[in-house]
Amino acid sequence: MKLIIIILLLCVNVNAASLKLISKGKTADLSSGLYFELTNMEPFIMYKLEYSKDLIKWKEMVRVGTYSTHMKSPFWAWDELPPQKCFFRLVLAQ
């Protein structure tokens, strides 16, 4: 299974939009959680940030309208995210 995931990740188009997970610890004024740095995006295009537990059924977290090629997603506290381990992806909204 790990080999299949690695192969899928390597087959992604180089010019495709990508996301980087940034985990934040608890600070004085914010709870702990995460956000994504979104890169290589086409400006003025709508994207969806989705999550899945099994890589088959995907659920939308948020839609992101771009104005630049790089941006950050909204911040999610841990209690706002699914309680189980999951995968994330960025796709074009249609």
ABEGO torsion letter per residue (X at the ends): XAAAAAAAAAABBAABBBBBBBBBBBBAABBBEBBBBBBGBBBGBBBBBBBBAAGABBBBABBBBBABABBBBBBBBAAABBABBBBBBBBBBX
